[in-house]
Amino acid sequence: MDNPTSTEDIERMRRFAEHYARKTGTAFHPDPGVTGAVIRGLARHRDELGRPLCPCRFYPDKQAEIRQRTWICACDDMKRYKYCHCLLFVRPDGLPITEHLPEWHEGRAIWGVVSDPTPELGRESGR
């Protein structure tokens, strides 16, 4: 990397993620390496693109993804279903919450039904 992401940018994304985890009743992944990699990826995208685009996906056109807004953290799946593809926002045991996902969603196929320990928190109303 020619321009490494600054410590300040990483800390800014960590603060955002900590606040969002509290708001949604989720925890960071118990493996600090997973959490660190995702937060660094979010910070790098924020630095490079101006938005914290989800780092666990491949984008042929990152600018188009930013305009669409689906994968800007917190992504649509996290807002609607409390499901984090990156495994940043999970249950304390490290499993992603899949209870609120539609039956056809890939997360259900991969993980099965994983209950939400705090169902009263985190999902945007009307969804």
N, CA, C and O atoms as a DFTB+ gen file, in Angstrom:
508 C
 N C O
     1  1       0.828      -1.191       0.000
     2  2       0.000       0.000       0.000
     3  2       0.866       1.245       0.000
     4  3       1.804       1.352       0.789
     5  1       0.563       2.168      -0.862
     6  2       1.324       3.406      -0.919
     7  2       0.935       4.347       0.224
     8  3       1.799       4.981       0.830
     9  1      -0.355       4.436       0.513
    10  2      -0.869       5.308       1.556
    11  2      -1.540       4.473       2.638
    12  3      -2.732       4.184       2.534
    13  1      -0.810       4.081       3.667
    14  2      -1.454       3.293       4.710
    15  2      -2.507       4.129       5.434
    16  3      -2.368       5.344       5.576
    17  1      -3.539       3.466       5.878
    18  2      -4.619       4.139       6.592
    19  2      -4.083       4.650       7.923
    20  3      -3.353       3.944       8.619
    21  1      -4.443       5.856       8.266
    22  2      -3.919       6.462       9.496
    23  2      -4.552       5.829      10.731
    24  3      -5.660       5.293      10.688
    25  1      -3.820       5.908      11.817
    26  2      -4.316       5.438      13.110
    27  2      -5.579       6.199      13.483
    28  3      -6.502       5.631      14.066
    29  1      -5.620       7.473      13.150
    30  2      -6.792       8.304      13.452
    31  2      -8.031       7.791      12.711
    32  3      -9.114       7.717      13.291
    33  1      -7.875       7.439      11.438
    34  2      -9.002       6.902      10.666
    35  2      -9.479       5.569      11.236
    36  3     -10.680       5.313      11.313
    37  1      -8.540       4.733      11.629
    38  2      -8.903       3.436      12.210
    39  2      -9.645       3.641      13.526
    40  3     -10.653       2.983      13.779
    41  1      -9.152       4.547      14.360
    42  2      -9.821       4.820      15.636
    43  2     -11.207       5.424      15.429
    44  3     -12.128       5.131      16.191
    45  1     -11.364       6.257      14.414
    46  2     -12.673       6.836      14.110
    47  2     -13.665       5.726      13.750
    48  3     -14.808       5.732      14.208
    49  1     -13.218       4.779      12.931
    50  2     -14.107       3.670      12.553
    51  2     -14.365       2.753      13.748
    52  3     -15.464       2.214      13.882
    53  1     -13.378       2.570      14.608
    54  2     -13.583       1.755      15.811
    55  2     -14.641       2.399      16.709
    56  3     -15.523       1.710      17.223
    57  1     -14.556       3.707      16.898
    58  2     -15.558       4.404      17.723
    59  2     -16.954       4.263      17.111
    60  3     -17.924       4.005      17.823
    61  1     -17.051       4.434      15.783
    62  2     -18.329       4.250      15.106
    63  2     -18.854       2.835      15.370
    64  3     -20.018       2.658      15.729
    65  1     -17.994       1.832      15.191
    66  2     -18.404       0.442      15.347
    67  2     -18.795       0.138      16.793
    68  3     -19.763      -0.585      17.029
    69  1     -18.064       0.671      17.749
    70  2     -18.411       0.459      19.162
    71  2     -19.783       1.049      19.470
    72  3     -20.603       0.414      20.134
    73  1     -20.029       2.261      18.988
    74  2     -21.336       2.905      19.189
    75  2     -22.441       2.080      18.533
    76  3     -23.496       1.863      19.131
    77  1     -22.201       1.625      17.311
    78  2     -23.223       0.864      16.597
    79  2     -23.486      -0.478      17.277
    80  3     -24.632      -0.927      17.326
    81  1     -22.461      -1.113      17.793
    82  2     -22.639      -2.378      18.513
    83  2     -23.511      -2.160      19.752
    84  3     -24.415      -2.951      20.021
    85  1     -23.245      -1.105      20.496
    86  2     -24.079      -0.807      21.680
    87  2     -25.521      -0.554      21.264
    88  3     -26.450      -1.064      21.890
    89  1     -25.708       0.226      20.216
    90  2     -27.043       0.597      19.733
    91  2     -27.838      -0.633      19.287
    92  3     -29.055      -0.691      19.464
    93  1     -27.145      -1.612      18.709
    94  2     -27.830      -2.782      18.153
    95  2     -27.841      -3.993      19.082
    96  3     -28.438      -5.019      18.757
    97  1     -27.186      -3.880      20.229
    98  2     -27.137      -5.005      21.146
    99  2     -26.296      -6.154      20.619
   100  3     -26.551      -7.315      20.941
   101  1     -25.294      -5.832      19.810
   102  2     -24.401      -6.851      19.274
   103  2     -23.023      -6.704      19.922
   104  3     -22.773      -5.758      20.669
   105  1     -22.148      -7.641      19.626
   106  2     -20.781      -7.618      20.132
   107  2     -19.834      -7.684      18.947
   108  3     -20.234      -8.056      17.844
   109  1     -18.589      -7.324      19.174
   110  2     -17.565      -7.551      18.160
   111  2     -17.235      -9.035      18.149
   112  3     -17.446      -9.738      19.137
   113  1     -16.723      -9.494      17.040
   114  2     -16.314     -10.892      16.942
   115  2     -15.298     -11.188      18.045
   116  3     -14.424     -10.364      18.316
   117  1     -15.403     -12.358      18.684
   118  2     -14.474     -12.659      19.779
   119  2     -13.009     -12.810      19.341
   120  3     -12.110     -12.733      20.179
   121  1     -12.763     -13.021      18.065
   122  2     -11.384     -13.067      17.567
   123  2     -10.984     -11.642      17.210
   124  3     -11.501     -11.094      16.236
   125  1     -10.073     -11.019      17.973
   126  2      -9.702      -9.630      17.688
   127  2      -9.112      -9.439      16.299
   128  3      -9.135      -8.326      15.773
   129  1      -8.589     -10.487      15.699
   130  2      -8.060     -10.382      14.343
   131  2      -9.157     -10.117      13.331
   132  3      -8.954      -9.361      12.381
   133  1     -10.320     -10.732      13.522
   134  2     -11.463     -10.499      12.632
   135  2     -11.920      -9.056      12.781
   136  3     -12.082      -8.343      11.790
   137  1     -12.126      -8.630      14.020
   138  2     -12.581      -7.263      14.282
   139  2     -11.602      -6.243      13.718
   140  3     -12.009      -5.291      13.051
   141  1     -10.319      -6.437      13.983
   142  2      -9.307      -5.500      13.500
   143  2      -9.253      -5.414      11.990
   144  3      -9.131      -4.325      11.430
   145  1      -9.344      -6.559      11.324
   146  2      -9.288      -6.572       9.852
   147  2     -10.477      -5.829       9.257
   148  3     -10.320      -5.068       8.303
   149  1     -11.664      -6.045       9.816
   150  2     -12.853      -5.374       9.283
   151  2     -12.776      -3.872       9.531
   152  3     -13.071      -3.081       8.635
   153  1     -12.387      -3.478      10.728
   154  2     -12.296      -2.048      11.037
   155  2     -11.232      -1.372      10.172
   156  3     -11.446      -0.260       9.691
   157  1     -10.095      -2.029       9.972
   158  2      -9.066      -1.449       9.078
   159  2      -9.588      -1.339       7.645
   160  3      -9.306      -0.360       6.954
   161  1     -10.344      -2.338       7.202
   162  2     -10.916      -2.294       5.853
   163  2     -11.925      -1.170       5.702
   164  3     -11.940      -0.479       4.683
   165  1     -12.768      -0.983       6.710
   166  2     -13.731       0.123       6.679
   167  2     -13.003       1.465       6.647
   168  3     -13.370       2.360       5.886
   169  1     -11.968       1.597       7.480
   170  2     -11.201       2.848       7.535
   171  2     -10.492       3.110       6.203
   172  3     -10.453       4.245       5.727
   173  1      -9.940       2.064       5.613
   174  2      -9.259       2.227       4.322
   175  2     -10.245       2.700       3.258
   176  3      -9.941       3.617       2.495
   177  1     -11.431       2.077       3.203
   178  2     -12.429       2.509       2.216
   179  2     -12.894       3.934       2.495
   180  3     -13.102       4.712       1.564
   181  1     -13.057       4.275       3.758
   182  2     -13.475       5.636       4.085
   183  2     -12.413       6.630       3.626
   184  3     -12.727       7.695       3.095
   185  1     -11.152       6.264       3.840
   186  2     -10.039       7.126       3.428
   187  2      -9.961       7.235       1.902
   188  3      -9.819       8.334       1.365
   189  1     -10.054       6.106       1.209
   190  2      -9.902       6.079      -0.253
   191  2     -11.140       6.582      -0.988
   192  3     -11.030       7.256      -2.012
   193  1     -12.324       6.250      -0.459
   194  2     -13.562       6.487      -1.200
   195  2     -14.481       7.527      -0.564
   196  3     -15.448       7.971      -1.183
   197  1     -14.174       7.914       0.676
   198  2     -15.016       8.873       1.379
   199  2     -16.175       8.232       2.114
   200  3     -16.932       8.923       2.796
   201  1     -16.327       6.926       1.988
   202  2     -17.414       6.195       2.650
   203  2     -16.888       4.854       3.152
   204  3     -16.023       4.259       2.510
   205  1     -17.395       4.362       4.290
   206  2     -16.942       3.070       4.813
   207  2     -17.657       1.902       4.134
   208  3     -18.554       1.288       4.711
   209  1     -17.254       1.615       2.928
   210  2     -17.822       0.517       2.156
   211  2     -17.408      -0.806       2.791
   212  3     -16.252      -0.977       3.178
   213  1     -18.341      -1.733       2.897
   214  2     -18.099      -3.046       3.501
   215  2     -16.856      -3.683       2.864
   216  3     -16.801      -3.832       1.643
   217  1     -15.851      -4.063       3.682
   218  2     -14.612      -4.593       3.121
   219  2     -14.648      -6.089       2.800
   220  3     -13.676      -6.618       2.261
   221  1     -15.724      -6.768       3.112
   222  2     -15.739      -8.223       2.913
   223  2     -16.376      -8.629       1.590
   224  3     -16.637      -9.810       1.362
   225  1     -16.621      -7.679       0.738
   226  2     -17.235      -7.977      -0.555
   227  2     -16.325      -7.499      -1.689
   228  3     -15.462      -6.642      -1.497
   229  1     -16.540      -8.069      -2.864
   230  2     -15.815      -7.631      -4.065
   231  2     -16.719      -6.698      -4.856
   232  3     -17.902      -6.981      -5.044
   233  1     -16.162      -5.589      -5.316
   234  2     -16.922      -4.596      -6.071
   235  2     -16.229      -4.312      -7.392
   236  3     -15.120      -3.778      -7.391
   237  1     -16.842      -4.647      -8.517
   238  2     -16.248      -4.272      -9.800
   239  2     -16.153      -2.748      -9.942
   240  3     -15.231      -2.231     -10.573
   241  1     -17.122      -2.035      -9.347
   242  2     -17.148      -0.576      -9.432
   243  2     -17.523      -0.025      -8.055
   244  3     -18.704       0.062      -7.719
   245  1     -16.536       0.339      -7.273
   246  2     -16.781       0.810      -5.906
   247  2     -17.593       2.098      -5.875
   248  3     -18.422       2.284      -4.984
   249  1     -17.365       2.995      -6.841
   250  2     -18.129       4.249      -6.868
   251  2     -19.613       3.986      -7.108
   252  3     -20.465       4.648      -6.515
   253  1     -19.923       3.023      -7.975
   254  2     -21.330       2.657      -8.206
   255  2     -21.943       2.093      -6.935
   256  3     -23.100       2.378      -6.627
   257  1     -21.190       1.306      -6.202
   258  2     -21.689       0.744      -4.941
   259  2     -21.960       1.840      -3.924
   260  3     -22.936       1.776      -3.176
   261  1     -21.103       2.835      -3.901
   262  2     -21.308       3.945      -2.972
   263  2     -22.595       4.693      -3.330
   264  3     -23.370       5.055      -2.445
   265  1     -22.819       4.921      -4.617
   266  2     -24.050       5.611      -5.030
   267  2     -25.286       4.785      -4.664
   268  3     -26.316       5.343      -4.286
   269  1     -25.185       3.480      -4.775
   270  2     -26.321       2.606      -4.451
   271  2     -26.563       2.538      -2.942
   272  3     -27.704       2.385      -2.508
   273  1     -25.495       2.652      -2.136
   274  2     -25.528       2.720      -0.670
   275  2     -25.816       1.393       0.030
   276  3     -25.824       1.367       1.260
   277  1     -26.046       0.319      -0.665
   278  2     -26.406      -0.967      -0.055
   279  2     -25.334      -1.473       0.896
   280  3     -25.654      -2.019       1.952
   281  1     -24.055      -1.298       0.533
   282  2     -22.962      -1.910       1.290
   283  2     -22.123      -0.911       2.084
   284  3     -20.995      -1.218       2.468
   285  1     -22.668       0.287       2.333
   286  2     -21.984       1.222       3.215
   287  2     -22.327       0.808       4.647
   288  3     -23.495       0.589       4.970
   289  1     -21.325       0.702       5.489
   290  2     -21.526       0.263       6.878
   291  2     -22.260       1.363       7.646
   292  3     -21.844       2.521       7.619
   293  1     -23.286       1.027       8.290
   294  2     -23.948      -0.252       8.476
   295  2     -24.789      -0.551       7.231
   296  3     -25.615       0.256       6.802
   297  1     -24.549      -1.739       6.670
   298  2     -25.177      -2.120       5.400
   299  2     -26.681      -2.375       5.571
   300  3     -27.188      -2.459       6.689
   301  1     -27.369      -2.492       4.451
   302  2     -28.809      -2.717       4.477
   303  2     -29.186      -3.981       5.247
   304  3     -30.168      -3.975       5.990
   305  1     -28.423      -5.064       5.082
   306  2     -28.750      -6.302       5.806
   307  2     -28.613      -6.110       7.313
   308  3     -29.390      -6.680       8.078
   309  1     -27.656      -5.333       7.741
   310  2     -27.494      -5.079       9.177
   311  2     -28.645      -4.223       9.684
   312  3     -29.200      -4.497      10.749
   313  1     -29.003      -3.204       8.940
   314  2     -30.094      -2.324       9.367
   315  2     -31.436      -3.040       9.403
   316  3     -32.217      -2.856      10.336
   317  1     -31.702      -3.852       8.396
   318  2     -32.985      -4.547       8.307
   319  2     -33.076      -5.789       9.176
   320  3     -34.054      -6.003       9.892
   321  1     -32.020      -6.610       9.094
   322  2     -32.095      -7.953       9.671
   323  2     -31.126      -8.206      10.815
   324  3     -31.162      -9.263      11.444
   325  1     -30.256      -7.231      11.084
   326  2     -29.240      -7.373      12.125
   327  2     -28.252      -8.491      11.781
   328  3     -27.787      -9.223      12.655
   329  1     -27.943      -8.602      10.479
   330  2     -27.024      -9.623       9.974
   331  2     -25.809      -8.942       9.358
   332  3     -25.939      -8.171       8.407
   333  1     -24.634      -9.226       9.900
   334  2     -23.390      -8.619       9.422
   335  2     -22.581      -9.656       8.652
   336  3     -22.087     -10.622       9.233
   337  1     -22.448      -9.453       7.347
   338  2     -21.670     -10.347       6.486
   339  2     -20.214     -10.438       6.933
   340  3     -19.600     -11.499       6.828
   341  1     -19.665      -9.345       7.425
   342  2     -18.249      -9.280       7.805
   343  2     -17.952      -9.950       9.145
   344  3     -16.790     -10.176       9.483
   345  1     -18.980     -10.261       9.893
   346  2     -18.857     -10.823      11.241
   347  2     -18.268      -9.823      12.234
   348  3     -17.673     -10.214      13.238
   349  1     -18.436      -8.543      11.950
   350  2     -18.023      -7.520      12.910
   351  2     -19.064      -7.415      14.021
   352  3     -18.714      -7.395      15.201
   353  1     -20.337      -7.348      13.647
   354  2     -21.430      -7.229      14.610
   355  2     -22.112      -8.593      14.736
   356  3     -22.851      -9.017      13.847
   357  1     -21.854      -9.263      15.842
   358  2     -22.325     -10.628      16.046
   359  2     -22.828     -10.799      17.477
   360  3     -22.851      -9.853      18.265
   361  1     -23.230     -12.030      17.790
   362  2     -23.539     -12.369      19.180
   363  2     -22.221     -12.506      19.944
   364  3     -21.163     -12.627      19.327
   365  1     -22.272     -12.488      21.277
   366  2     -21.027     -12.638      22.045
   367  2     -20.252     -13.924      21.739
   368  3     -19.037     -13.971      21.933
   369  1     -20.940     -14.964      21.266
   370  2     -20.249     -16.221      20.944
   371  2     -19.627     -16.205      19.548
   372  3     -19.022     -17.191      19.128
   373  1     -19.773     -15.087      18.827
   374  2     -19.164     -14.953      17.505
   375  2     -20.047     -15.354      16.345
   376  3     -19.647     -15.207      15.190
   377  1     -21.238     -15.857      16.619
   378  2     -22.137     -16.247      15.529
   379  2     -22.928     -15.046      15.024
   380  3     -23.326     -14.188      15.812
   381  1     -23.155     -14.982      13.722
   382  2     -23.977     -13.897      13.179
   383  2     -25.441     -14.153      13.491
   384  3     -25.875     -15.303      13.553
   385  1     -26.186     -13.109      13.682
   386  2     -27.622     -13.210      13.958
   387  2     -28.340     -13.416      12.635
   388  3     -28.231     -12.590      11.728
   389  1     -29.071     -14.515      12.524
   390  2     -29.799     -14.811      11.283
   391  2     -31.304     -14.935      11.498
   392  3     -32.057     -15.120      10.542
   393  1     -31.734     -14.835      12.728
   394  2     -33.148     -15.025      13.078
   395  2     -34.095     -14.159      12.257
   396  3     -35.192     -14.605      11.921
   397  1     -33.705     -12.952      11.932
   398  2     -34.591     -12.008      11.247
   399  2     -34.478     -12.065       9.722
   400  3     -35.226     -11.386       9.019
   401  1     -33.550     -12.870       9.211
   402  2     -33.359     -12.967       7.762
   403  2     -34.527     -13.694       7.100
   404  3     -35.131     -14.579       7.706
   405  1     -34.848     -13.324       5.859
   406  2     -35.832     -14.101       5.112
   407  2     -35.284     -15.516       4.866
   408  3     -34.070     -15.711       4.811
   409  1     -36.151     -16.466       4.723
   410  2     -35.737     -17.866       4.541
   411  2     -34.814     -18.049       3.342
   412  3     -33.949     -18.925       3.369
   413  1     -34.974     -17.247       2.289
   414  2     -34.186     -17.401       1.070
   415  2     -32.781     -16.806       1.170
   416  3     -31.961     -17.028       0.279
   417  1     -32.490     -16.067       2.219
   418  2     -31.217     -15.344       2.333
   419  2     -30.041     -16.305       2.488
   420  3     -30.150     -17.331       3.159
   421  1     -28.914     -15.961       1.858
   422  2     -27.714     -16.793       1.927
   423  2     -27.236     -17.028       3.361
   424  3     -26.692     -18.091       3.661
   425  1     -27.427     -16.068       4.235
   426  2     -27.013     -16.214       5.632
   427  2     -27.738     -17.351       6.333
   428  3     -27.163     -18.041       7.174
   429  1     -29.007     -17.541       5.980
   430  2     -29.776     -18.663       6.549
   431  2     -29.243     -19.981       6.034
   432  3     -29.149     -20.954       6.783
   433  1     -28.890     -20.018       4.755
   434  2     -28.371     -21.255       4.164
   435  2     -27.023     -21.622       4.788
   436  3     -26.740     -22.801       5.000
   437  1     -26.203     -20.632       5.077
   438  2     -24.860     -20.870       5.609
   439  2     -24.898     -21.199       7.098
   440  3     -24.276     -22.169       7.532
   441  1     -25.611     -20.413       7.875
   442  2     -25.550     -20.494       9.331
   443  2     -26.752     -21.159       9.985
   444  3     -26.696     -21.514      11.162
   445  1     -27.850     -21.335       9.232
   446  2     -29.086     -21.798       9.864
   447  2     -29.722     -20.644      10.608
   448  3     -29.393     -19.484      10.359
   449  1     -30.630     -20.952      11.518
   450  2     -31.287     -19.905      12.309
   451  2     -30.488     -19.718      13.596
   452  3     -30.381     -20.625      14.422
   453  1     -29.935     -18.521      13.742
   454  2     -29.173     -18.155      14.941
   455  2     -29.962     -17.050      15.631
   456  3     -30.193     -15.987      15.054
   457  1     -30.373     -17.308      16.868
   458  2     -31.251     -16.382      17.578
   459  2     -30.555     -15.070      17.931
   460  3     -29.332     -14.986      18.041
   461  1     -31.381     -14.071      18.100
   462  2     -30.950     -12.722      18.456
   463  2     -31.111     -12.558      19.965
   464  3     -32.241     -12.568      20.453
   465  1     -30.024     -12.407      20.721
   466  2     -30.148     -12.268      22.170
   467  2     -30.768     -10.940      22.615
   468  3     -31.197     -10.815      23.761
   469  1     -30.817      -9.954      21.724
   470  2     -31.405      -8.651      22.054
   471  2     -32.344      -8.219      20.925
   472  3     -32.062      -7.241      20.231
   473  1     -33.458      -8.936      20.733
   474  2     -34.333      -8.633      19.582
   475  2     -34.990      -7.244      19.647
   476  3     -35.470      -6.735      18.634
   477  1     -35.008      -6.645      20.825
   478  2     -35.622      -5.331      20.962
   479  2     -34.703      -4.209      20.467
   480  3     -35.131      -3.060      20.358
   481  1     -33.459      -4.535      20.170
   482  2     -32.485      -3.521      19.729
   483  2     -32.041      -3.735      18.299
   484  3     -31.970      -4.866      17.819
   485  1     -31.740      -2.628      17.615
   486  2     -30.929      -2.679      16.419
   487  2     -31.560      -2.724      15.069
   488  3     -30.907      -2.355      14.093
   489  1     -32.787      -3.151      14.948
   490  2     -33.378      -3.196      13.609
   491  2     -34.160      -1.906      13.391
   492  3     -34.896      -1.444      14.263
   493  1     -33.976      -1.333      12.190
   494  2     -34.708      -0.110      11.888
   495  2     -36.187      -0.409      11.779
   496  3     -36.579      -1.413      11.184
   497  1     -36.995       0.437      12.338
   498  2     -38.439       0.200      12.339
   499  2     -39.007       0.224      10.941
   500  3     -38.461       0.870      10.047
   501  1     -40.088      -0.472      10.761
   502  2     -40.783      -0.492       9.479
   503  2     -40.157      -1.449       8.483
   504  3     -40.513      -1.431       7.305
   505  1     -39.239      -2.279       8.928
   506  2     -38.588      -3.204       7.995
   507  2     -38.838      -4.614       8.406
   508  3     -38.371      -5.542       7.745
